[in-house]
Amino acid sequence: MIMFSKKIIFLIFFVALTSGFFWNQKMFGQPIGSDQTLYDSVAKNLLSGRGFTYQGQEAGIEPLYPLFLAGIYGVLGHNYDAVRIVQIILFALTVVFIYFLAEKVFNKKIAIWSFLAVALFYGLANQAGNITTEILFTFLIILFVYALFKYFHNSNYGSIWWLAVSGIVLGLAALTRGIVQFLPLFIAVNIFIVYRRKLPIKKISLAAGIFIAGFLLVLIPWVARNRLTNVGVAIVPRGGEILYARAELMENLYTNYPAHFIGHLFGYYFSQKIYPDVSSAAFRETPITEQRVGNLLKEGKSYAEIDRILTVEAKNKIFGTPHKYILMSLLDFISFNSPIIPRGSLWGNTLTIHPMFAEGRHAQIPEWAKAGIIIGIRGIWFLFLFLAIYGAVKIAKNWALSGWLILIVVYFNLAYSAIHAIPRYALPIYPFYVILAVVGISILWEKLKAKKLLSLQV
């Protein structure tokens, strides 16, 4: 039995590793650009003793991924392909833990189909070729949830150290992407909700306390460092800029909201058939924010000071017109859950799929074909999300078992919808979507078999 388990684990790792190399084969030897240069520069500055800086200023990004890069560069040299290989291996390890998690929560059949779907999913696999946070962050989130299940889903509960591990891993995830910094509160509340009738209040409080302590153990040194260096107390001192851009967008898009709603849900190709003047780039352009930040930098303001200034100004705009903020959040929710498709010669993921064929792009393709491609892609994607929702609803009755998976999905959707969302940001929770969708398909399949059997008996 042990030998069989080892063979399964090796097979999972091999399939995921093969998929990782396949989807990134065109990335090897390629230069980097965009956000990748930021992470790369900070990592090199760390190695040269210049700290968390970028272009002579505090970088204003989470520290773990630059440290991760600096570690690779320190051992293997400044080599992007070395990073890609390490990240492909990390992707394969992530898929192994997805199998462990799905088997622990459900059964071996669900685990096998879940690992296969995630391992072959280009959207996540080809992120290993980018010098960005997706692969490391996804690994940490999966490991965090697995550690939670290791404690709470044993007959006599697992070693209390698994709680500390889950908190520590989530702390590392927060230092990779600050978006999860408020998730521990939701986890602690869920511990009390689920186990209030199963465990003494002292044991529940101890469990929640150990989890929070593990999280803070990782987080406090970085926050303290930011405080002492006058960066601020936030994990990332750039939240004000994001909120200010959000306020600008909600004002701009509100004036033609139906056109942008259709553009997000079905694509701007269709939206422009009804509203010819709507721009598919409008939901990405924030010139006022860029100019405001530029002016404040010219005045000699640090990013920490800019963050505080823009946060106050953004909050005033948002609280002044909360209905616009809510409508903008709906657009971000749709964007967060929009299709992710490979594009270009390097098979890179689309940042946003909404502009596909808009503004007369690809004039050589017939109109009926354009419509069919868009409807086909979005139809398949929305069917997948429907199956995930269906699976979540069906297993939600057993909240003690399924609640952790559903809670993670809900939190990420709420957090990104409230700030700013593009499809790529959802990649770390696609393993949970996949597990829930496989569960949904399994339940539907069993229902169909039962219905067929009943009809044969009649």
matplotlib code that plots the C-alpha trace (Angstrom):
import matplotlib.pyplot as plt

x = [0.0, 2.8, 4.6, 1.4, 1.1, 4.7, 4.0, 0.9, 2.9, 5.7, 3.2, 1.5, 4.8, 5.9, 2.7, 2.7, 6.4, 5.9, 3.0, 5.1, 7.9, 5.5, 3.6, 6.8, 9.0, 8.8, 9.7, 13.2, 15.8, 13.3, 13.9, 11.6, 9.4, 6.7, 6.3, 9.0, 11.7, 10.6, 11.0, 14.2, 15.7, 14.7, 16.2, 19.5, 19.5, 19.1, 22.1, 24.2, 23.2, 20.9, 17.9, 14.3, 14.8, 13.8, 15.3, 16.7, 13.5, 11.7, 10.2, 6.8, 6.2, 5.8, 9.3, 9.0, 9.2, 12.2, 13.9, 12.9, 14.6, 17.6, 18.0, 18.0, 20.3, 22.7, 23.0, 22.5, 23.5, 21.5, 19.7, 16.0, 15.8, 17.0, 14.1, 11.7, 13.0, 12.7, 9.1, 8.1, 9.3, 7.3, 4.3, 4.7, 4.9, 1.7, -0.1, 1.0, -0.4, -3.7, -3.9, -3.3, -5.9, -8.6, -8.1, -8.2, -11.4, -13.2, -11.8, -9.2, -11.3, -11.9, -8.2, -7.1, -9.4, -8.5, -4.8, -5.0, -7.2, -4.9, -1.7, -2.8, -4.3, -2.2, -3.4, -1.5, 1.3, 2.6, 2.9, 6.1, 7.8, 7.2, 9.3, 6.1, 4.5, 1.7, 3.4, 5.0, 1.8, -0.4, 1.9, 1.7, -2.1, -2.5, 0.0, -1.8, -5.2, -3.6, -2.1, -5.5, -7.1, -4.2, -5.3, -9.1, -9.9, -8.4, -10.6, -8.8, -7.6, -4.0, -0.9, -1.4, 1.8, -0.2, -2.1, 1.1, 2.3, -0.9, -0.5, 3.2, 2.5, -0.4, 2.0, 4.5, 1.6, 0.8, 4.4, 4.0, 0.7, -0.7, -4.3, -4.5, -3.6, -7.2, -7.9, -6.8, -9.8, -12.1, -10.3, -10.4, -14.2, -14.7, -12.9, -15.4, -18.4, -17.5, -16.2, -18.2, -20.3, -17.5, -14.7, -14.5, -14.3, -10.8, -9.5, -11.2, -9.6, -6.2, -6.5, -7.5, -4.8, -2.0, -3.0, -3.0, 0.3, 1.9, 0.7, 1.9, 5.2, 6.0, 4.3, 5.4, 9.1, 8.4, 5.7, 8.0, 10.8, 8.4, 7.5, 11.1, 12.1, 9.1, 7.5, 4.3, 2.7, 1.1, 2.6, 2.6, 2.6, 0.9, -2.7, -3.6, -2.6, -4.7, -7.8, -7.3, -7.2, -10.3, -12.1, -11.0, -12.3, -15.6, -16.3, -15.2, -17.1, -20.3, -21.2, -21.6, -22.0, -24.3, -21.8, -19.0, -21.2, -21.9, -18.2, -17.1, -19.7, -19.8, -16.9, -16.5, -16.9, -20.6, -20.8, -19.6, -22.4, -24.8, -22.6, -20.2, -18.3, -17.4, -13.7, -12.4, -9.4, -11.4, -11.5, -7.6, -6.7, -6.1, -4.2, -5.4, -3.9, -0.6, -0.4, -1.2, 1.4, 4.0, 3.3, 3.6, 6.9, 8.2, 7.3, 9.6, 7.0, 7.9, 5.7, 4.6, 3.5, 1.8, 0.0, -1.4, -2.5, -4.1, -5.9, -7.6, -8.6, -9.8, -11.9, -13.6, -14.6, -15.7, -17.8, -19.2, -20.7, -20.9, -23.3, -20.6, -18.1, -20.5, -21.2, -17.4, -17.0, -19.4, -17.3, -14.2, -16.0, -16.8, -13.3, -11.8, -13.7, -13.3, -11.6, -7.8, -6.5, -3.0, -2.0, 0.9, 3.9, 5.0, 1.5, 1.3, -2.0, -4.3, -4.3, -7.9, -10.0, -12.7, -11.1, -11.0, -11.9, -13.1, -12.2, -12.2, -9.2, -8.4, -10.5, -9.6, -11.8, -15.5, -17.9, -19.8, -16.6, -15.6, -18.9, -18.7, -15.2, -16.1, -19.3, -17.6, -14.7, -17.0, -19.6, -17.1, -15.6, -19.0, -20.0, -16.9, -17.7, -21.3, -20.1, -17.8, -20.7, -23.0, -20.4, -19.9, -23.6, -24.1, -21.3, -21.9, -24.3, -21.2, -19.5, -17.0, -15.6, -16.1, -16.1, -12.4, -12.4, -15.5, -14.2, -11.0, -12.9, -15.3, -12.6, -10.5, -13.5, -14.6, -11.1, -10.1, -13.6, -13.3, -9.9, -9.0, -9.3, -8.0, -8.3, -4.7, -5.2, -7.7, -5.1, -4.1, -7.7, -8.3, -7.2, -10.2, -12.5, -11.3, -11.8, -15.3, -16.1, -15.0, -17.2, -20.1, -19.6, -19.3, -22.6, -24.4, -23.0, -24.3, -27.7, -27.8, -26.8, -29.5, -32.1, -31.1, -31.2, -34.7, -36.0, -34.7, -36.4, -39.7]
y = [0.0, 2.4, 1.5, 2.2, 5.6, 6.4, 5.5, 7.7, 10.7, 10.2, 10.0, 13.2, 15.0, 13.7, 14.7, 18.2, 18.6, 17.6, 20.0, 22.8, 22.3, 22.0, 25.2, 27.1, 25.7, 28.9, 31.1, 29.7, 32.2, 35.1, 38.5, 39.9, 43.0, 44.8, 43.8, 41.1, 43.8, 45.2, 41.9, 41.2, 44.6, 44.4, 40.9, 42.2, 45.2, 42.8, 40.8, 43.9, 45.3, 48.1, 46.6, 46.6, 49.4, 50.1, 52.9, 54.4, 54.4, 52.0, 49.4, 49.3, 45.6, 42.5, 41.1, 37.3, 37.0, 39.2, 37.2, 34.0, 35.4, 36.6, 33.1, 31.5, 34.2, 33.7, 30.0, 29.6, 33.0, 35.7, 33.4, 33.7, 30.2, 28.9, 30.7, 29.2, 25.7, 26.2, 27.5, 24.6, 22.2, 24.3, 24.0, 20.2, 20.2, 22.3, 19.8, 17.0, 18.9, 19.5, 15.7, 15.3, 17.9, 16.6, 13.0, 14.1, 16.2, 13.9, 10.7, 9.2, 9.6, 13.3, 13.7, 12.0, 14.1, 17.3, 16.8, 16.0, 19.1, 21.4, 19.8, 20.3, 23.8, 26.1, 29.2, 28.2, 26.0, 28.7, 31.2, 29.3, 30.9, 34.5, 36.2, 36.9, 35.8, 33.5, 30.1, 30.8, 32.3, 29.4, 26.9, 28.7, 29.0, 25.3, 24.3, 26.6, 24.9, 21.5, 22.3, 23.4, 20.1, 18.1, 19.5, 19.8, 16.6, 13.9, 11.8, 13.2, 16.3, 16.5, 17.8, 21.3, 22.2, 21.9, 25.0, 26.9, 25.7, 26.9, 30.4, 30.6, 29.6, 32.1, 34.8, 33.9, 34.1, 37.6, 38.6, 37.4, 39.1, 41.4, 40.7, 37.9, 40.0, 40.0, 36.3, 35.2, 36.9, 34.9, 31.7, 32.4, 33.2, 30.0, 28.0, 29.2, 28.7, 25.1, 23.8, 25.6, 22.5, 20.0, 21.4, 23.2, 26.9, 26.9, 24.5, 26.5, 29.7, 28.0, 26.7, 30.1, 31.8, 29.4, 30.0, 33.8, 33.7, 31.7, 34.3, 37.3, 35.6, 36.0, 39.3, 41.5, 41.7, 43.1, 45.5, 46.6, 47.2, 49.3, 51.3, 51.9, 53.0, 55.4, 53.3, 52.9, 50.0, 48.3, 45.3, 47.1, 51.0, 51.3, 50.7, 54.3, 54.5, 51.4, 52.9, 56.3, 54.5, 52.6, 55.8, 57.3, 54.2, 54.1, 57.7, 57.1, 53.9, 55.0, 57.4, 54.5, 51.6, 49.4, 49.3, 48.3, 45.7, 44.1, 44.4, 42.6, 39.9, 39.1, 41.0, 44.5, 43.1, 42.7, 45.9, 48.0, 46.6, 48.4, 51.2, 52.0, 54.7, 52.7, 52.1, 48.6, 50.3, 52.6, 50.2, 50.0, 53.7, 55.8, 59.0, 61.2, 58.7, 58.5, 62.3, 62.7, 60.2, 61.8, 65.3, 64.0, 62.3, 65.6, 67.3, 65.0, 62.8, 59.2, 56.3, 56.0, 59.7, 59.3, 56.2, 58.1, 61.1, 59.1, 56.8, 59.7, 61.3, 58.0, 57.1, 60.5, 59.8, 56.3, 57.1, 60.1, 57.9, 54.3, 53.1, 53.8, 51.8, 48.8, 48.9, 49.0, 46.0, 44.0, 44.7, 43.6, 40.4, 39.6, 40.4, 38.3, 35.2, 35.8, 33.3, 32.9, 31.9, 31.4, 34.1, 35.0, 33.1, 32.5, 31.3, 34.0, 34.4, 37.2, 40.0, 40.6, 38.9, 41.6, 43.5, 40.3, 41.3, 44.8, 48.0, 45.9, 43.7, 40.8, 42.1, 39.0, 36.8, 36.8, 38.4, 35.1, 33.4, 36.1, 35.9, 32.1, 32.1, 34.6, 32.8, 29.4, 30.4, 32.3, 29.5, 26.8, 29.0, 29.9, 26.2, 25.4, 28.1, 26.9, 23.4, 24.8, 26.7, 23.7, 21.5, 24.2, 24.5, 20.7, 20.2, 23.4, 21.5, 19.8, 23.1, 21.5, 19.6, 21.9, 25.3, 26.0, 25.5, 27.7, 30.3, 30.8, 31.2, 33.7, 35.7, 36.1, 37.1, 39.7, 41.0, 41.5, 42.7, 45.4, 46.7, 45.7, 42.5, 40.9, 37.2, 36.5, 37.4, 34.5, 31.8, 30.9, 29.8, 27.9, 24.6, 25.1, 25.9, 22.7, 20.6, 22.0, 21.6, 17.9, 17.4, 19.0, 16.8, 13.7, 14.6, 15.2, 12.0, 9.9, 11.6, 10.7, 7.1, 6.8, 8.3, 5.9, 2.9, 4.0, 4.3, 0.8, -0.6, 1.0]
z = [0.0, 0.9, -2.4, -4.3, -2.6, -3.5, -7.2, -7.3, -5.8, -8.3, -11.2, -10.0, -9.7, -13.1, -14.9, -13.4, -14.1, -17.8, -18.1, -16.5, -19.0, -21.9, -21.3, -20.6, -23.4, -25.3, -22.3, -21.8, -23.0, -23.1, -21.5, -18.9, -18.8, -16.9, -13.2, -13.6, -13.9, -10.5, -8.7, -10.5, -9.6, -5.9, -5.7, -7.2, -4.8, -1.9, -2.9, -3.4, 0.1, -1.1, 0.6, -0.6, -3.0, -6.6, -8.6, -5.5, -3.5, -1.2, -3.5, -1.9, -2.6, -0.5, 0.5, 0.2, -3.6, -4.0, -1.2, -3.1, -6.2, -4.3, -2.9, -6.3, -7.8, -4.8, -5.4, -9.2, -10.4, -12.1, -14.5, -15.4, -16.7, -13.4, -11.7, -14.3, -13.6, -9.8, -10.3, -12.5, -9.7, -7.2, -9.5, -9.5, -5.7, -5.6, -7.7, -5.3, -2.3, -4.3, -4.6, -0.8, 0.0, -2.3, -1.1, 2.6, 2.1, -0.3, -1.8, -4.1, -7.3, -6.7, -5.9, -9.1, -11.4, -9.5, -9.8, -13.5, -14.2, -12.3, -13.7, -17.3, -16.7, -18.9, -17.0, -13.8, -15.4, -17.7, -14.8, -13.8, -16.8, -15.5, -12.8, -10.8, -7.5, -8.8, -8.4, -5.0, -3.7, -5.0, -3.4, 0.0, -0.2, -0.9, 1.8, 4.3, 3.7, 3.8, 7.2, 8.5, 7.4, 8.9, 12.3, 12.1, 10.2, 12.2, 14.5, 17.6, 15.9, 14.6, 16.3, 17.5, 15.6, 12.3, 13.5, 14.0, 10.6, 8.9, 10.6, 9.6, 6.0, 5.7, 7.1, 4.4, 1.8, 3.2, 2.6, -0.9, -1.6, 1.0, -0.2, 2.4, 5.4, 6.7, 6.0, 9.5, 11.0, 8.8, 9.6, 13.4, 13.3, 11.2, 13.9, 16.5, 14.3, 13.3, 16.6, 19.2, 19.9, 19.4, 21.5, 24.8, 24.5, 26.0, 23.3, 20.5, 21.9, 22.1, 18.5, 17.2, 19.3, 18.1, 14.5, 14.9, 16.8, 13.9, 11.5, 13.5, 14.2, 10.5, 9.9, 12.8, 12.0, 8.5, 9.8, 12.5, 10.0, 7.9, 11.0, 12.0, 8.5, 8.2, 5.4, 7.4, 9.2, 6.1, 4.4, 1.1, 1.2, -2.1, -1.2, -1.4, -5.1, -5.8, -4.1, -5.8, -9.2, -8.2, -7.4, -10.8, -12.7, -10.9, -11.9, -15.5, -16.1, -14.2, -17.0, -19.5, -17.1, -19.2, -22.0, -19.6, -17.9, -21.2, -22.2, -19.0, -19.1, -22.8, -24.3, -25.7, -29.2, -28.4, -26.3, -29.2, -31.4, -29.1, -27.9, -30.8, -28.9, -25.8, -25.4, -24.4, -22.8, -20.5, -17.6, -17.5, -18.0, -14.9, -16.2, -13.3, -10.7, -12.6, -12.9, -9.2, -8.1, -10.4, -9.0, -5.4, -6.2, -7.8, -4.5, -2.8, -1.1, -0.3, -1.3, 2.4, 2.4, -1.0, 0.3, 3.3, 1.1, -1.6, 0.9, 2.5, -0.8, -2.2, 0.8, 0.6, -3.0, -2.3, 0.8, -1.1, -3.8, -2.4, -5.2, -7.8, -5.8, -5.5, -9.3, -9.9, -7.6, -9.7, -12.8, -10.9, -9.8, -13.4, -14.5, -11.7, -12.9, -16.6, -19.0, -19.0, -22.5, -23.9, -26.5, -28.7, -29.7, -26.0, -25.0, -22.3, -20.4, -21.5, -18.9, -19.7, -22.3, -22.6, -25.6, -27.8, -31.3, -30.1, -32.1, -35.3, -34.4, -36.7, -39.6, -41.6, -39.4, -40.3, -37.9, -37.3, -36.4, -33.9, -32.2, -32.1, -30.6, -27.9, -27.0, -27.1, -24.8, -22.3, -22.4, -21.5, -18.7, -17.2, -17.3, -15.4, -12.8, -12.6, -11.8, -9.1, -7.6, -7.8, -6.1, -3.3, -2.7, -2.5, 0.0, 2.0, 4.3, 5.8, 6.5, 9.0, 6.0, 3.1, 4.8, 4.5, 0.7, 0.2, 2.7, 0.7, -2.6, -1.1, 0.6, -2.6, -4.6, -2.1, -1.5, -5.1, -6.2, -3.5, -4.7, -8.3, -10.2, -13.4, -14.4, -13.5, -9.9, -9.5, -10.5, -6.9, -6.1, -9.4, -7.6, -5.3, -8.2, -9.9, -6.8, -6.3, -10.1, -10.0, -6.9, -8.8, -11.8, -9.6, -7.9, -11.2, -12.6, -9.6, -10.0, -13.7, -13.0, -10.3, -12.7, -15.4, -13.0, -11.8, -15.4, -16.1, -13.1, -14.2]

ax = plt.figure().add_subplot(projection="3d")
ax.plot(x, y, z, "-o")
ax.set_aspect("equal")
plt.show()
